[in-house]
Amino acid sequence: MPNWSGGSSAWNGGGDDLVSGIDQLVVAGGAAGAKTVTGIKTTDKLISVLAVSTTTGELIDRTSSATITAVDTITMAGATTAGSNLLITFARSN
């Protein structure tokens, strides 16, 4: 089960396998830039990145702002996250 506080969780094995080959992991939001998503690979297909506010509960689709840029890393472009957000990341393992 992922760590909802944004702490460390492994992508493959720690993330929930919702549908065969699709993993999800919750990581802490913050300023735009690199986010650690342990276990994600550059060959994986990013399906969705959702930001959820821990203060208001608002859910915002941030998929178009996210890119897998390196092993264990997604990069969020522009001002797409906030410190009170969690990022729920879905990807298909390849």
C-alpha positions, 0 to 999 in steps of 0.5 A: 500500500502506498504511503499517503503522506508522500514518504518512500514507497516502491513503485513496483511492489509498494504501489497497488496493482489496480489492473494487471500492469498498471501501478499507482503511487502517491507522492508529496506535491511541492514546487514544480520540478522533479518528483521521486517515484521510486521504481518508475522507468523511462519505458513506462507509459504515464497514464494519469497524474492527479493532484489532490489538495490535503486541505480542500479535497479538490482533485485536479488533473495534472497529467499534461504537466507530467513527464517521466524524465529518468528512472525513479523520476517524473518532472512536473512542468510549471506551477502545477503542484502545491505543498499541500497537494499529494500527487497520485500517479498512474502508469503502465509498466513496460 
